Amino acid sequence: MVRLGAALLIAVLAAFPALAQSPVTIVIRDHQFVPAEVTIPAATKVEISIKNEQNVPAEFESSSLHREKVIGAGATASVFVGPLAAGRYEFYDDFHPATRGFIVVR
Amino acid sequence: MLATAIIVFREVLEAALIVGIVLAASRGVARRGVWIGAGIGAGVIGSAGVAAGADGIAAAAAGIGQEVFNAAILFAAVAMLGWHNIWMTRHGREITAAANRLGSEVRGGTQPLWALASAVGLAVLREGSEVVLFLYGIAASSDGDAADMVFGGSLGLAGGVLAGGAIYFGLLRIPLRHLFTVTSWLVLLLAAGMASQAAAFLLQADLLPPLGPVLWDTSSLLSERSMLGRVLHTLIGYSAQPAGIQLVFYVATLLVIGSLMWAMNNGAAGAVARRPARDSRPPGPLQEKP
C-alpha cells in the first residue's frame, strides 16, 4: 500500500517531466558499449542515442528499463528513458549478452 | 555454439509457447494443422522480410518505426486472441457438447481458425525476425562460422519446439470438458501480457507517458532474465519492474475482453433454455443444447 502510494506520487510528479536538451550518445564497437556507463539526471526524460559501429546487428535491451531495440549494422537508433529514480540500470546487447553497460541516474 | 543456441532458444520460446497454447485451444477442430501450420509458415517467411527491411522499418516515423511496428503487431495479436475467446464463449459450449456425445475427440468442430492462425503468425513474425537478424549477424561477423550458426540455431529451435510441445501435451492432460475453460484463461492472460508489452514499446518511443516508471520491483525475487521469469513474461505478462502504463494496458485488456466474453455468455445463456442461470463460466461444460 505504501509502495502503491509512492508509485502514485511518482506518477503525478512524472506527469510533467523535463526533457534533457541533447541526447546522450553511446557507441557499440567491438562488442563493447563506449562509454559502458553513462550518467543522467533523476526525474528527467532523456534521449539515448546508440550508434552501432559494428558490421553486425545489435539489440539494445534492458529488462529494468523495459527497453529493447534492434540496431542494424552501422545504424543509429534512439530510445527514450526516464523520468527515472536514482539508481543503476543495466543494459546489454541481447544478441551478445556479454556486452553490457549501465545507466547511472543521480 | 551453446551461446548461439541459448539466444535462439529464448527468441523461439515465446512463439513456441503461444503455438502450444493455440494448438490446445483448437483441439479437435478439423484441419487445424493446416491453419496453424500456415500461420507459422507465413510468420517465418514474414520474419525474413522484416529482418531484410529492419533498417527501413527502424528509420520510419522519425526513428520510432520499430517501436510502432512492434506495438502494432502485438495489438493485432491481442485483437485476434480476444476475438477467439469471445467466439469460443459463444460457441464453445456446442463444441464441448458435441465432444461429450462423440466421446473424447471433437470431430469436425466448426471453430473458425483464422484468428488463432493470425495470432500465431504475428508471434512467429515478431520473434522470428530477431532470430534472423541475430543469425545473420553471426554469419556476417568476421569470426563467424557457418557451423555455429547452423548447429546453434537448430539446437535453439529444437529446444523451443520442445517447450511448446511440453505445454501442449501438458494441456492435453486436462479433461476435455475443462480444457477450453483453461485455454480461454490462458489466451486471455496471453493477450493482456501482449498489450502490456505493446505499451512498453510505445513508452520507449515516447508516445505514451510512463504513469510511474517502476510500480514494483520483484527482480530480486524473480528476474525477467531467468528462464522462469521469461516463461511467465510470455504466459501471463510477468514484469519484474513494470511501468504504470503497462499495468493500465494489462488491466484494460482483461476488462475489455473479459466483459465481452461475459456479455456473450449471458446472451448465449438466454438462448439455451435448460442452462442454469447461476453457471456463468465461459465455455460451460456438460451442457447440451436442447
Interface residues (C-beta under 8 A of the other chain):
Chain A: R3 L4 A7 L8 I10 A11 A14 A15 K45 Q54 N55 V56 P57 A58 E59 S63 S64 H66 R67 E68 K69 V70 I71 G72 A73 A75 A77 S78 V79 F80 G82 P83 L84 A85 D94 F95 P97
Chain B: A3 I7 A54 D55 A58 A59 G63 Q66 E67 E130 L133 F134 Y136 G137 I138 A140 S141 S142 A200 L203 Q204 A205 D206 P209 P210 L211 G212 P213 V214 L215 W216 S219 S223 E224 R225 S239 A240 Q241 P242 A243 G244 Q246
